Amino acid sequence: MIPPISGAIPTIPAIPTSATIKPTTATNNTHSFAQAAANALNAVQQTQTQSNNLALQAATGHGNVADYMISATQASLAIQMTTAVRDKAVSAFNQIMAMPL
């Protein structure tokens, strides 16, 4: 048998009526999707450039090979993520275009 509950049951506080959720609009938002995509691609490019510079330093003996390996892995993961996002976006676009009118 289940024992009875003793003590007071806690209550959940109510949300004040003055709290409203304001939707964001394109005019209020300083960043657009295109800007976010461009920033992400620039970050991938910077990661790739840093990896290339560290590869050159490691090859000439002026840099640490471990730093290059970490940077190369980061660049590889950034490229893989960018490719995955691109593939999902293309797939979503194709599904939208295949919808009947």
PLY file of the C-alpha trace (Angstrom):
ply
format ascii 1.0
element vertex 101
property float x
property float y
property float z
element edge 100
property int vertex1
property int vertex2
end_header
0.00 0.00 0.00
1.20 3.55 -0.79
1.73 5.73 2.28
-0.28 8.95 2.41
1.40 12.22 1.49
2.14 14.33 4.52
2.88 18.03 4.63
1.95 20.84 2.33
2.11 20.39 -1.41
4.27 23.07 -2.99
2.55 25.37 -5.44
3.92 26.69 -8.69
4.01 30.49 -8.76
1.82 32.12 -11.37
3.33 34.05 -14.25
2.68 37.75 -13.80
0.28 39.21 -16.31
2.72 42.01 -17.08
5.15 39.50 -18.59
4.70 39.51 -22.32
6.69 37.88 -25.04
7.61 40.23 -27.84
8.30 38.58 -31.18
11.47 39.65 -32.89
11.16 41.13 -36.32
13.66 41.66 -39.07
13.70 45.39 -38.35
14.58 44.86 -34.66
17.11 42.14 -35.38
20.54 43.45 -36.30
21.65 40.12 -37.79
19.95 38.40 -40.64
20.27 34.78 -41.69
22.57 35.82 -44.53
24.80 37.69 -42.08
24.91 34.69 -39.72
25.77 32.35 -42.61
28.51 34.70 -43.84
29.97 34.96 -40.33
29.98 31.17 -39.97
31.72 30.72 -43.33
34.29 33.37 -42.40
34.99 31.51 -39.16
35.51 28.27 -41.10
37.87 30.09 -43.48
39.85 31.54 -40.57
40.15 28.10 -38.97
41.41 26.66 -42.26
43.91 29.51 -42.72
45.23 29.07 -39.17
45.65 25.34 -39.79
47.55 26.01 -43.01
49.85 28.49 -41.24
50.57 26.02 -38.44
51.25 23.29 -41.01
53.82 25.50 -42.69
55.46 26.32 -39.34
55.53 22.64 -38.32
57.01 21.64 -41.68
59.81 24.20 -41.41
60.59 23.30 -37.80
59.40 26.60 -36.34
56.16 25.33 -34.85
54.76 22.62 -32.64
53.38 19.58 -34.44
50.81 19.01 -31.70
49.39 22.50 -32.23
49.14 21.79 -35.95
47.34 18.48 -35.36
44.79 20.16 -33.07
44.25 22.96 -35.56
43.93 20.52 -38.48
41.32 18.51 -36.56
39.38 21.67 -35.74
39.46 22.73 -39.39
38.33 19.29 -40.51
35.42 19.30 -38.07
34.43 22.80 -39.17
34.37 21.70 -42.81
32.34 18.59 -41.93
29.83 20.68 -39.97
29.52 23.21 -42.78
28.96 20.42 -45.29
26.31 18.80 -43.07
24.45 22.09 -42.64
24.61 22.72 -46.39
23.28 19.23 -47.14
20.38 19.71 -44.69
19.54 23.10 -46.18
19.54 21.71 -49.72
17.40 18.77 -48.60
14.91 21.10 -46.91
14.77 23.32 -50.01
14.15 20.30 -52.24
11.35 19.08 -49.95
9.72 22.51 -50.00
9.96 22.70 -53.78
8.42 19.20 -54.10
5.31 20.24 -52.16
2.16 20.51 -54.25
0.63 23.94 -54.64
0 1
1 2
2 3
3 4
4 5
5 6
6 7
7 8
8 9
9 10
10 11
11 12
12 13
13 14
14 15
15 16
16 17
17 18
18 19
19 20
20 21
21 22
22 23
23 24
24 25
25 26
26 27
27 28
28 29
29 30
30 31
31 32
32 33
33 34
34 35
35 36
36 37
37 38
38 39
39 40
40 41
41 42
42 43
43 44
44 45
45 46
46 47
47 48
48 49
49 50
50 51
51 52
52 53
53 54
54 55
55 56
56 57
57 58
58 59
59 60
60 61
61 62
62 63
63 64
64 65
65 66
66 67
67 68
68 69
69 70
70 71
71 72
72 73
73 74
74 75
75 76
76 77
77 78
78 79
79 80
80 81
81 82
82 83
83 84
84 85
85 86
86 87
87 88
88 89
89 90
90 91
91 92
92 93
93 94
94 95
95 96
96 97
97 98
98 99
99 100
